[in-house]
C-alpha cells in the first residue's frame, strides 16, 4: 500500500524509468523523475521523498555520490541503486554510499516494486 508515499526516480535516460513510474502511480505512489544526481539532491532538499531509486552512471554526480549526499541530508530516506554494473566492487561502493538495496538492470519492475514496498512498509 502506498499510503501517499513519494518516490524519486533518477536516471539520465528517463525512458528506462517510465514503465516503473507508470506501475508505481497505478499503485498510488507519487513519483518524480529527474535526470542527474545534482537534480536529485535538489529535489531531496526541497521535497524530502519517501524513497529514492538511483542509477549509477549519470552526469554531474554519479549514483554513489548522490546516495552519499542524500544520506547526509536524511539518513532515513531509503535508497535503491538500480544499475547495469554487475561487478562486486559496485555492490561494495553502493553499500559504502549507504544504499539500502542494489539491483542489476535489466530488472523486472515487479521486483523493484516489491523492494520499494518492503522498504516503506514501516514508514
GUTORDREN-864427 format. One record per atom (N, C-alpha, C): x negated, y, z negated; residue in one letter; residue number from 1; atom name. Coordinates in steps of 0.02 Angstrom, whole numbers, plus 50000, padded with zeros to 5 digits. Atoms other than C-alpha are relative to their C-alpha. Layout:
# residues N
sevex x->X; y->Y; z->Z; type->A; seq->NUM; atom->CA;
...
This chain:
# residues 123
sevex x->49958; y->49941; z->50000; type->X; seq->1; atom->N;
sevex x->50000; y->50000; z->50000; type->X; seq->1; atom->CA;
sevex x->49956; y->50062; z->50000; type->X; seq->1; atom->C;
sevex x->50043; y->49942; z->49991; type->X; seq->2; atom->N;
sevex x->49929; y->50168; z->50050; type->X; seq->2; atom->CA;
sevex x->50007; y->50051; z->49944; type->X; seq->2; atom->C;
sevex x->49986; y->49952; z->50053; type->X; seq->3; atom->N;
sevex x->50008; y->50274; z->49910; type->X; seq->3; atom->CA;
sevex x->49971; y->50069; z->50015; type->X; seq->3; atom->C;
sevex x->50023; y->49933; z->49982; type->X; seq->4; atom->N;
sevex x->49961; y->50432; z->50006; type->X; seq->4; atom->CA;
sevex x->49925; y->50009; z->50004; type->X; seq->4; atom->C;
sevex x->50073; y->49995; z->49996; type->X; seq->5; atom->N;
sevex x->49776; y->50393; z->50017; type->X; seq->5; atom->CA;
sevex x->49979; y->50031; z->50067; type->X; seq->5; atom->C;
sevex x->50027; y->49971; z->49939; type->X; seq->6; atom->N;
sevex x->49674; y->50492; z->50143; type->X; seq->6; atom->CA;
sevex x->49933; y->49967; z->50015; type->X; seq->6; atom->C;
sevex x->50061; y->50034; z->49978; type->X; seq->7; atom->N;
sevex x->49535; y->50411; z->50243; type->X; seq->7; atom->CA;
sevex x->49965; y->50041; z->50053; type->X; seq->7; atom->C;
sevex x->50041; y->49964; z->49952; type->X; seq->8; atom->N;
sevex x->49395; y->50499; z->50334; type->X; seq->8; atom->CA;
sevex x->49962; y->49949; z->50042; type->X; seq->8; atom->C;
sevex x->50033; y->50045; z->49952; type->X; seq->9; atom->N;
sevex x->49333; y->50406; z->50489; type->X; seq->9; atom->CA;
sevex x->49946; y->50040; z->50037; type->X; seq->9; atom->C;
sevex x->50056; y->49961; z->49972; type->X; seq->10; atom->N;
sevex x->49161; y->50461; z->50552; type->X; seq->10; atom->CA;
sevex x->49961; y->49958; z->50050; type->X; seq->10; atom->C;
sevex x->50038; y->50034; z->49947; type->X; seq->11; atom->N;
sevex x->49084; y->50408; z->50718; type->X; seq->11; atom->CA;
sevex x->49990; y->50050; z->50056; type->X; seq->11; atom->C;
sevex x->50013; y->49954; z->49945; type->X; seq->12; atom->N;
sevex x->49002; y->50503; z->50860; type->X; seq->12; atom->CA;
sevex x->50038; y->49979; z->50063; type->X; seq->12; atom->C;
sevex x->49958; y->50024; z->49946; type->X; seq->13; atom->N;
sevex x->49112; y->50400; z->50977; type->X; seq->13; atom->CA;
sevex x->50069; y->49987; z->49971; type->X; seq->13; atom->C;
sevex x->49936; y->50008; z->50034; type->X; seq->14; atom->N;
sevex x->49287; y->50432; z->50909; type->X; seq->14; atom->CA;
sevex x->50048; y->49950; z->50032; type->X; seq->14; atom->C;
sevex x->49956; y->50050; z->49968; type->X; seq->15; atom->N;
sevex x->49369; y->50316; z->51037; type->X; seq->15; atom->CA;
sevex x->49994; y->49933; z->49964; type->X; seq->15; atom->C;
sevex x->50010; y->50062; z->50036; type->X; seq->16; atom->N;
sevex x->49294; y->50173; z->50938; type->X; seq->16; atom->CA;
sevex x->50047; y->49995; z->49940; type->X; seq->16; atom->C;
sevex x->49960; y->49999; z->50061; type->X; seq->17; atom->N;
sevex x->49397; y->50226; z->50788; type->X; seq->17; atom->CA;
sevex x->50074; y->50011; z->50012; type->X; seq->17; atom->C;
sevex x->49930; y->49983; z->49987; type->X; seq->18; atom->N;
sevex x->49561; y->50269; z->50874; type->X; seq->18; atom->CA;
sevex x->50048; y->49943; z->49982; type->X; seq->18; atom->C;
sevex x->49957; y->50056; z->50016; type->X; seq->19; atom->N;
sevex x->49634; y->50094; z->50857; type->X; seq->19; atom->CA;
sevex x->50006; y->49992; z->49925; type->X; seq->19; atom->C;
sevex x->50000; y->50005; z->50073; type->X; seq->20; atom->N;
sevex x->49584; y->50087; z->50674; type->X; seq->20; atom->CA;
sevex x->50043; y->50056; z->49970; type->X; seq->20; atom->C;
sevex x->49960; y->49944; z->50024; type->X; seq->21; atom->N;
sevex x->49660; y->50259; z->50647; type->X; seq->21; atom->CA;
sevex x->50075; y->49986; z->50009; type->X; seq->21; atom->C;
sevex x->49929; y->50016; z->49988; type->X; seq->22; atom->N;
sevex x->49825; y->50204; z->50726; type->X; seq->22; atom->CA;
sevex x->50025; y->49948; z->49951; type->X; seq->22; atom->C;
sevex x->49981; y->50053; z->50047; type->X; seq->23; atom->N;
sevex x->49829; y->50048; z->50618; type->X; seq->23; atom->CA;
sevex x->50008; y->50027; z->49930; type->X; seq->23; atom->C;
sevex x->49996; y->49972; z->50067; type->X; seq->24; atom->N;
sevex x->49794; y->50144; z->50459; type->X; seq->24; atom->CA;
sevex x->50060; y->50046; z->49992; type->X; seq->24; atom->C;
sevex x->49942; y->49955; z->50003; type->X; seq->25; atom->N;
sevex x->49925; y->50276; z->50499; type->X; seq->25; atom->CA;
sevex x->50065; y->49960; z->49998; type->X; seq->25; atom->C;
sevex x->49940; y->50041; z->50001; type->X; seq->26; atom->N;
sevex x->50053; y->50139; z->50532; type->X; seq->26; atom->CA;
sevex x->50013; y->49970; z->49931; type->X; seq->26; atom->C;
sevex x->49994; y->50025; z->50069; type->X; seq->27; atom->N;
sevex x->50019; y->50080; z->50353; type->X; seq->27; atom->CA;
sevex x->50011; y->50056; z->49950; type->X; seq->27; atom->C;
sevex x->49986; y->49943; z->50044; type->X; seq->28; atom->N;
sevex x->50048; y->50255; z->50283; type->X; seq->28; atom->CA;
sevex x->49940; y->50039; z->49975; type->X; seq->28; atom->C;
sevex x->50060; y->49962; z->50019; type->X; seq->29; atom->N;
sevex x->49869; y->50314; z->50262; type->X; seq->29; atom->CA;
sevex x->49997; y->50064; z->50041; type->X; seq->29; atom->C;
sevex x->50016; y->49939; z->49964; type->X; seq->30; atom->N;
sevex x->49824; y->50492; z->50309; type->X; seq->30; atom->CA;
sevex x->49928; y->49993; z->50024; type->X; seq->30; atom->C;
sevex x->50068; y->50009; z->49972; type->X; seq->31; atom->N;
sevex x->49671; y->50491; z->50423; type->X; seq->31; atom->CA;
sevex x->49976; y->50063; z->50035; type->X; seq->31; atom->C;
sevex x->50034; y->49947; z->49963; type->X; seq->32; atom->N;
sevex x->49548; y->50615; z->50495; type->X; seq->32; atom->CA;
sevex x->49939; y->49969; z->50032; type->X; seq->32; atom->C;
sevex x->50061; y->50022; z->49966; type->X; seq->33; atom->N;
sevex x->49413; y->50580; z->50624; type->X; seq->33; atom->CA;
sevex x->49955; y->50061; z->50010; type->X; seq->33; atom->C;
sevex x->50052; y->49951; z->49984; type->X; seq->34; atom->N;
sevex x->49252; y->50683; z->50632; type->X; seq->34; atom->CA;
sevex x->49944; y->49963; z->50036; type->X; seq->34; atom->C;
sevex x->50047; y->50033; z->49955; type->X; seq->35; atom->N;
sevex x->49106; y->50651; z->50748; type->X; seq->35; atom->CA;
sevex x->49926; y->50004; z->49979; type->X; seq->35; atom->C;
sevex x->50070; y->49999; z->50022; type->X; seq->36; atom->N;
sevex x->48948; y->50682; z->50645; type->X; seq->36; atom->CA;
sevex x->49996; y->50004; z->49924; type->X; seq->36; atom->C;
sevex x->50010; y->50001; z->50072; type->X; seq->37; atom->N;
sevex x->48875; y->50673; z->50471; type->X; seq->37; atom->CA;
sevex x->50011; y->50067; z->49966; type->X; seq->37; atom->C;
sevex x->49990; y->49933; z->50028; type->X; seq->38; atom->N;
sevex x->48874; y->50861; z->50442; type->X; seq->38; atom->CA;
sevex x->50074; y->50015; z->49992; type->X; seq->38; atom->C;
sevex x->49928; y->49989; z->50004; type->X; seq->39; atom->N;
sevex x->49060; y->50872; z->50481; type->X; seq->39; atom->CA;
sevex x->50031; y->49957; z->49946; type->X; seq->39; atom->C;
sevex x->49975; y->50043; z->50053; type->X; seq->40; atom->N;
sevex x->49090; y->50726; z->50364; type->X; seq->40; atom->CA;
sevex x->49989; y->50031; z->49932; type->X; seq->40; atom->C;
sevex x->50016; y->49968; z->50064; type->X; seq->41; atom->N;
sevex x->49003; y->50815; z->50220; type->X; seq->41; atom->CA;
sevex x->50045; y->50060; z->49988; type->X; seq->41; atom->C;
sevex x->49956; y->49941; z->50006; type->X; seq->42; atom->N;
sevex x->49101; y->50975; z->50253; type->X; seq->42; atom->CA;
sevex x->50071; y->49978; z->49982; type->X; seq->42; atom->C;
sevex x->49933; y->50025; z->50013; type->X; seq->43; atom->N;
sevex x->49264; y->50876; z->50255; type->X; seq->43; atom->CA;
sevex x->50006; y->49974; z->49929; type->X; seq->43; atom->C;
sevex x->49999; y->50028; z->50069; type->X; seq->44; atom->N;
sevex x->49222; y->50785; z->50092; type->X; seq->44; atom->CA;
sevex x->50002; y->50057; z->49950; type->X; seq->44; atom->C;
sevex x->50000; y->49942; z->50046; type->X; seq->45; atom->N;
sevex x->49184; y->50951; z->50006; type->X; seq->45; atom->CA;
sevex x->50068; y->50035; z->49999; type->X; seq->45; atom->C;
sevex x->49937; y->49963; z->49993; type->X; seq->46; atom->N;
sevex x->49345; y->51029; z->50070; type->X; seq->46; atom->CA;
sevex x->50061; y->49960; z->49981; type->X; seq->46; atom->C;
sevex x->49939; y->50040; z->50006; type->X; seq->47; atom->N;
sevex x->49469; y->50885; z->50062; type->X; seq->47; atom->CA;
sevex x->49997; y->49943; z->49949; type->X; seq->47; atom->C;
sevex x->50008; y->50057; z->50046; type->X; seq->48; atom->N;
sevex x->49398; y->50750; z->49944; type->X; seq->48; atom->CA;
sevex x->50043; y->49940; z->50020; type->X; seq->48; atom->C;
sevex x->49961; y->50058; z->49978; type->X; seq->49; atom->N;
sevex x->49463; y->50599; z->50042; type->X; seq->49; atom->CA;
sevex x->49996; y->49943; z->49950; type->X; seq->49; atom->C;
sevex x->49999; y->50059; z->50044; type->X; seq->50; atom->N;
sevex x->49507; y->50437; z->49954; type->X; seq->50; atom->CA;
sevex x->49945; y->49951; z->50017; type->X; seq->50; atom->C;
sevex x->50049; y->50048; z->49976; type->X; seq->51; atom->N;
sevex x->49382; y->50339; z->50059; type->X; seq->51; atom->CA;
sevex x->49970; y->50026; z->50065; type->X; seq->51; atom->C;
sevex x->50034; y->49980; z->49938; type->X; seq->52; atom->N;
sevex x->49256; y->50365; z->50200; type->X; seq->52; atom->CA;
sevex x->49974; y->49938; z->50036; type->X; seq->52; atom->C;
sevex x->50029; y->50052; z->49957; type->X; seq->53; atom->N;
sevex x->49212; y->50248; z->50345; type->X; seq->53; atom->CA;
sevex x->49950; y->50035; z->50044; type->X; seq->53; atom->C;
sevex x->50055; y->49967; z->49965; type->X; seq->54; atom->N;
sevex x->49043; y->50295; z->50420; type->X; seq->54; atom->CA;
sevex x->49965; y->49954; z->50050; type->X; seq->54; atom->C;
sevex x->50047; y->50032; z->49954; type->X; seq->55; atom->N;
sevex x->48947; y->50242; z->50575; type->X; seq->55; atom->CA;
sevex x->49930; y->50019; z->49976; type->X; seq->55; atom->C;
sevex x->50069; y->49984; z->50020; type->X; seq->56; atom->N;
sevex x->48758; y->50239; z->50550; type->X; seq->56; atom->CA;
sevex x->49967; y->50047; z->50050; type->X; seq->56; atom->C;
sevex x->50036; y->49962; z->49949; type->X; seq->57; atom->N;
sevex x->48694; y->50309; z->50715; type->X; seq->57; atom->CA;
sevex x->50042; y->50058; z->50024; type->X; seq->57; atom->C;
sevex x->49963; y->49940; z->49983; type->X; seq->58; atom->N;
sevex x->48758; y->50487; z->50730; type->X; seq->58; atom->CA;
sevex x->49952; y->50059; z->50004; type->X; seq->58; atom->C;
sevex x->50042; y->49940; z->49998; type->X; seq->59; atom->N;
sevex x->48689; y->50659; z->50771; type->X; seq->59; atom->CA;
sevex x->50002; y->50037; z->49933; type->X; seq->59; atom->C;
sevex x->50006; y->49956; z->50058; type->X; seq->60; atom->N;
sevex x->48637; y->50783; z->50637; type->X; seq->60; atom->CA;
sevex x->49980; y->49961; z->49937; type->X; seq->60; atom->C;
sevex x->50016; y->50043; z->50057; type->X; seq->61; atom->N;
sevex x->48647; y->50668; z->50485; type->X; seq->61; atom->CA;
sevex x->50019; y->49929; z->50019; type->X; seq->61; atom->C;
sevex x->49979; y->50068; z->49986; type->X; seq->62; atom->N;
sevex x->48644; y->50480; z->50506; type->X; seq->62; atom->CA;
sevex x->50046; y->49976; z->49943; type->X; seq->62; atom->C;
sevex x->49951; y->50026; z->50049; type->X; seq->63; atom->N;
sevex x->48767; y->50371; z->50409; type->X; seq->63; atom->CA;
sevex x->49971; y->49991; z->49931; type->X; seq->63; atom->C;
sevex x->50031; y->50009; z->50065; type->X; seq->64; atom->N;
sevex x->48644; y->50332; z->50270; type->X; seq->64; atom->CA;
sevex x->49992; y->50066; z->49964; type->X; seq->64; atom->C;
sevex x->50008; y->49933; z->50030; type->X; seq->65; atom->N;
sevex x->48605; y->50516; z->50241; type->X; seq->65; atom->CA;
sevex x->50068; y->50028; z->49979; type->X; seq->65; atom->C;
sevex x->49934; y->49975; z->50016; type->X; seq->66; atom->N;
sevex x->48789; y->50561; z->50247; type->X; seq->66; atom->CA;
sevex x->50028; y->49964; z->49939; type->X; seq->66; atom->C;
sevex x->49976; y->50039; z->50058; type->X; seq->67; atom->N;
sevex x->48830; y->50421; z->50124; type->X; seq->67; atom->CA;
sevex x->49968; y->50026; z->49936; type->X; seq->67; atom->C;
sevex x->50034; y->49973; z->50059; type->X; seq->68; atom->N;
sevex x->48699; y->50486; z->50001; type->X; seq->68; atom->CA;
sevex x->50030; y->50067; z->49979; type->X; seq->68; atom->C;
sevex x->49971; y->49934; z->50014; type->X; seq->69; atom->N;
sevex x->48770; y->50662; z->50016; type->X; seq->69; atom->CA;
sevex x->50071; y->49994; z->49971; type->X; seq->69; atom->C;
sevex x->49932; y->50011; z->50025; type->X; seq->70; atom->N;
sevex x->48949; y->50600; z->49991; type->X; seq->70; atom->CA;
sevex x->49999; y->49976; z->49928; type->X; seq->70; atom->C;
sevex x->50006; y->50027; z->50068; type->X; seq->71; atom->N;
sevex x->48899; y->50502; z->49837; type->X; seq->71; atom->CA;
sevex x->49974; y->50053; z->49951; type->X; seq->71; atom->C;
sevex x->50024; y->49946; z->50043; type->X; seq->72; atom->N;
sevex x->48808; y->50656; z->49769; type->X; seq->72; atom->CA;
sevex x->50057; y->50049; z->49984; type->X; seq->72; atom->C;
sevex x->49942; y->49956; z->50011; type->X; seq->73; atom->N;
sevex x->48969; y->50757; z->49790; type->X; seq->73; atom->CA;
sevex x->50048; y->49967; z->49951; type->X; seq->73; atom->C;
sevex x->49954; y->50037; z->50043; type->X; seq->74; atom->N;
sevex x->49079; y->50623; z->49711; type->X; seq->74; atom->CA;
sevex x->49985; y->49925; z->50008; type->X; seq->74; atom->C;
sevex x->50021; y->50070; z->49995; type->X; seq->75; atom->N;
sevex x->49009; y->50451; z->49675; type->X; seq->75; atom->CA;
sevex x->50058; y->49951; z->49998; type->X; seq->75; atom->C;
sevex x->49942; y->50045; z->50002; type->X; seq->76; atom->N;
sevex x->49185; y->50381; z->49653; type->X; seq->76; atom->CA;
sevex x->50033; y->49990; z->50067; type->X; seq->76; atom->C;
sevex x->49970; y->50009; z->49933; type->X; seq->77; atom->N;
sevex x->49230; y->50402; z->49837; type->X; seq->77; atom->CA;
sevex x->49969; y->49938; z->50031; type->X; seq->77; atom->C;
sevex x->50027; y->50060; z->49968; type->X; seq->78; atom->N;
sevex x->49212; y->50228; z->49915; type->X; seq->78; atom->CA;
sevex x->49978; y->50016; z->50072; type->X; seq->78; atom->C;
sevex x->50026; y->49991; z->49933; type->X; seq->79; atom->N;
sevex x->49108; y->50222; z->50074; type->X; seq->79; atom->CA;
sevex x->49989; y->49932; z->50032; type->X; seq->79; atom->C;
sevex x->50012; y->50060; z->49959; type->X; seq->80; atom->N;
sevex x->49113; y->50087; z->50207; type->X; seq->80; atom->CA;
sevex x->49954; y->50020; z->50057; type->X; seq->80; atom->C;
sevex x->50045; y->49990; z->49943; type->X; seq->81; atom->N;
sevex x->48967; y->50081; z->50328; type->X; seq->81; atom->CA;
sevex x->50021; y->49950; z->50053; type->X; seq->81; atom->C;
sevex x->49977; y->50041; z->49944; type->X; seq->82; atom->N;
sevex x->49026; y->50016; z->50497; type->X; seq->82; atom->CA;
sevex x->49950; y->50012; z->50057; type->X; seq->82; atom->C;
sevex x->50054; y->49988; z->49952; type->X; seq->83; atom->N;
sevex x->48883; y->49989; z->50620; type->X; seq->83; atom->CA;
sevex x->49985; y->49940; z->50044; type->X; seq->83; atom->C;
sevex x->50023; y->50053; z->49955; type->X; seq->84; atom->N;
sevex x->48816; y->49890; z->50767; type->X; seq->84; atom->CA;
sevex x->49932; y->49973; z->49978; type->X; seq->84; atom->C;
sevex x->50065; y->50023; z->50024; type->X; seq->85; atom->N;
sevex x->48650; y->49873; z->50674; type->X; seq->85; atom->CA;
sevex x->50009; y->49938; z->49958; type->X; seq->85; atom->C;
sevex x->49992; y->50063; z->50036; type->X; seq->86; atom->N;
sevex x->48626; y->49697; z->50609; type->X; seq->86; atom->CA;
sevex x->49939; y->49978; z->49961; type->X; seq->86; atom->C;
sevex x->50062; y->50016; z->50036; type->X; seq->87; atom->N;
sevex x->48452; y->49699; z->50533; type->X; seq->87; atom->CA;
sevex x->50014; y->50000; z->49925; type->X; seq->87; atom->C;
sevex x->49991; y->50003; z->50072; type->X; seq->88; atom->N;
sevex x->48443; y->49651; z->50349; type->X; seq->88; atom->CA;
sevex x->49976; y->50065; z->49967; type->X; seq->88; atom->C;
sevex x->50022; y->49935; z->50026; type->X; seq->89; atom->N;
sevex x->48349; y->49815; z->50321; type->X; seq->89; atom->CA;
sevex x->50056; y->50051; z->50000; type->X; seq->89; atom->C;
sevex x->49943; y->49954; z->49998; type->X; seq->90; atom->N;
sevex x->48507; y->49906; z->50372; type->X; seq->90; atom->CA;
sevex x->50047; y->49990; z->49941; type->X; seq->90; atom->C;
sevex x->49960; y->50014; z->50060; type->X; seq->91; atom->N;
sevex x->48605; y->49820; z->50234; type->X; seq->91; atom->CA;
sevex x->49966; y->50030; z->49938; type->X; seq->91; atom->C;
sevex x->50038; y->49973; z->50056; type->X; seq->92; atom->N;
sevex x->48467; y->49869; z->50113; type->X; seq->92; atom->CA;
sevex x->50009; y->50076; z->49996; type->X; seq->92; atom->C;
sevex x->49995; y->49928; z->50000; type->X; seq->93; atom->N;
sevex x->48472; y->50052; z->50165; type->X; seq->93; atom->CA;
sevex x->50071; y->50023; z->49986; type->X; seq->93; atom->C;
sevex x->49931; y->49983; z->50016; type->X; seq->94; atom->N;
sevex x->48662; y->50055; z->50158; type->X; seq->94; atom->CA;
sevex x->50012; y->49996; z->49925; type->X; seq->94; atom->C;
sevex x->49992; y->50009; z->50072; type->X; seq->95; atom->N;
sevex x->48657; y->49989; z->49980; type->X; seq->95; atom->CA;
sevex x->49962; y->50055; z->49962; type->X; seq->95; atom->C;
sevex x->50040; y->49946; z->50032; type->X; seq->96; atom->N;
sevex x->48518; y->50113; z->49933; type->X; seq->96; atom->CA;
sevex x->50036; y->50067; z->50004; type->X; seq->96; atom->C;
sevex x->49964; y->49937; z->49991; type->X; seq->97; atom->N;
sevex x->48626; y->50254; z->50001; type->X; seq->97; atom->CA;
sevex x->50064; y->50004; z->49958; type->X; seq->97; atom->C;
sevex x->49941; y->50001; z->50042; type->X; seq->98; atom->N;
sevex x->48771; y->50199; z->49891; type->X; seq->98; atom->CA;
sevex x->50062; y->49972; z->50033; type->X; seq->98; atom->C;
sevex x->49942; y->50028; z->49965; type->X; seq->99; atom->N;
sevex x->48884; y->50114; z->50019; type->X; seq->99; atom->CA;
sevex x->50031; y->49944; z->49959; type->X; seq->99; atom->C;
sevex x->49964; y->50052; z->50036; type->X; seq->100; atom->N;
sevex x->49017; y->50004; z->49943; type->X; seq->100; atom->CA;
sevex x->50009; y->49937; z->50041; type->X; seq->100; atom->C;
sevex x->49990; y->50057; z->49954; type->X; seq->101; atom->N;
sevex x->49040; y->49893; z->50097; type->X; seq->101; atom->CA;
sevex x->49960; y->50014; z->50063; type->X; seq->101; atom->C;
sevex x->50038; y->49997; z->49937; type->X; seq->102; atom->N;
sevex x->48932; y->49857; z->50251; type->X; seq->102; atom->CA;
sevex x->50032; y->49951; z->50048; type->X; seq->102; atom->C;
sevex x->49968; y->50043; z->49950; type->X; seq->103; atom->N;
sevex x->49022; y->49790; z->50406; type->X; seq->103; atom->CA;
sevex x->49966; y->50010; z->50067; type->X; seq->103; atom->C;
sevex x->50030; y->49997; z->49934; type->X; seq->104; atom->N;
sevex x->48949; y->49748; z->50576; type->X; seq->104; atom->CA;
sevex x->50053; y->50007; z->50054; type->X; seq->104; atom->C;
sevex x->49959; y->49995; z->49940; type->X; seq->105; atom->N;
sevex x->49029; y->49804; z->50740; type->X; seq->105; atom->CA;
sevex x->49977; y->49946; z->50048; type->X; seq->105; atom->C;
sevex x->49928; y->49987; z->50003; type->X; seq->106; atom->N;
sevex x->49121; y->49737; z->50826; type->X; seq->106; atom->CA;
sevex x->50031; y->49964; z->49941; type->X; seq->106; atom->C;
sevex x->49966; y->50028; z->50058; type->X; seq->107; atom->N;
sevex x->49236; y->49704; z->50681; type->X; seq->107; atom->CA;
sevex x->50075; y->50002; z->50013; type->X; seq->107; atom->C;
sevex x->49927; y->50003; z->49994; type->X; seq->108; atom->N;
sevex x->49418; y->49653; z->50677; type->X; seq->108; atom->CA;
sevex x->50028; y->50056; z->49955; type->X; seq->108; atom->C;
sevex x->49971; y->49947; z->50041; type->X; seq->109; atom->N;
sevex x->49516; y->49807; z->50619; type->X; seq->109; atom->CA;
sevex x->50037; y->49974; z->49938; type->X; seq->109; atom->C;
sevex x->49966; y->50029; z->50059; type->X; seq->110; atom->N;
sevex x->49614; y->49691; z->50503; type->X; seq->110; atom->CA;
sevex x->49952; y->49991; z->49942; type->X; seq->110; atom->C;
sevex x->50050; y->50008; z->50052; type->X; seq->111; atom->N;
sevex x->49453; y->49658; z->50408; type->X; seq->111; atom->CA;
sevex x->49986; y->50068; z->49967; type->X; seq->111; atom->C;
sevex x->50012; y->49933; z->50027; type->X; seq->112; atom->N;
sevex x->49421; y->49845; z->50389; type->X; seq->112; atom->CA;
sevex x->50058; y->50022; z->49957; type->X; seq->112; atom->C;
sevex x->49940; y->49982; z->50038; type->X; seq->113; atom->N;
sevex x->49600; y->49874; z->50332; type->X; seq->113; atom->CA;
sevex x->50002; y->49962; z->49934; type->X; seq->113; atom->C;
sevex x->50002; y->50040; z->50061; type->X; seq->114; atom->N;
sevex x->49582; y->49732; z->50206; type->X; seq->114; atom->CA;
sevex x->49950; y->50028; z->49950; type->X; seq->114; atom->C;
sevex x->50051; y->49972; z->50045; type->X; seq->115; atom->N;
sevex x->49421; y->49805; z->50135; type->X; seq->115; atom->CA;
sevex x->50022; y->50068; z->49972; type->X; seq->115; atom->C;
sevex x->49974; y->49935; z->50023; type->X; seq->116; atom->N;
sevex x->49500; y->49978; z->50126; type->X; seq->116; atom->CA;
sevex x->50051; y->49989; z->49945; type->X; seq->116; atom->C;
sevex x->49950; y->50015; z->50051; type->X; seq->117; atom->N;
sevex x->49648; y->49907; z->50032; type->X; seq->117; atom->CA;
sevex x->49970; y->49977; z->49935; type->X; seq->117; atom->C;
sevex x->50034; y->50024; z->50061; type->X; seq->118; atom->N;
sevex x->49533; y->49818; z->49910; type->X; seq->118; atom->CA;
sevex x->49966; y->50056; z->49962; type->X; seq->118; atom->C;
sevex x->50036; y->49945; z->50032; type->X; seq->119; atom->N;
sevex x->49429; y->49973; z->49876; type->X; seq->119; atom->CA;
sevex x->50048; y->50051; z->49969; type->X; seq->119; atom->C;
sevex x->49953; y->49950; z->50025; type->X; seq->120; atom->N;
sevex x->49583; y->50082; z->49850; type->X; seq->120; atom->CA;
sevex x->50053; y->49972; z->49953; type->X; seq->120; atom->C;
sevex x->49947; y->50032; z->50040; type->X; seq->121; atom->N;
sevex x->49688; y->49957; z->49752; type->X; seq->121; atom->CA;
sevex x->50009; y->50030; z->49931; type->X; seq->121; atom->C;
sevex x->49995; y->49974; z->50068; type->X; seq->122; atom->N;
sevex x->49649; y->50033; z->49583; type->X; seq->122; atom->CA;
sevex x->49990; y->50075; z->49995; type->X; seq->122; atom->C;
sevex x->50009; y->49927; z->50000; type->X; seq->123; atom->N;
sevex x->49639; y->50215; z->49633; type->X; seq->123; atom->CA;
sevex x->50065; y->50036; z->50002; type->X; seq->123; atom->C;
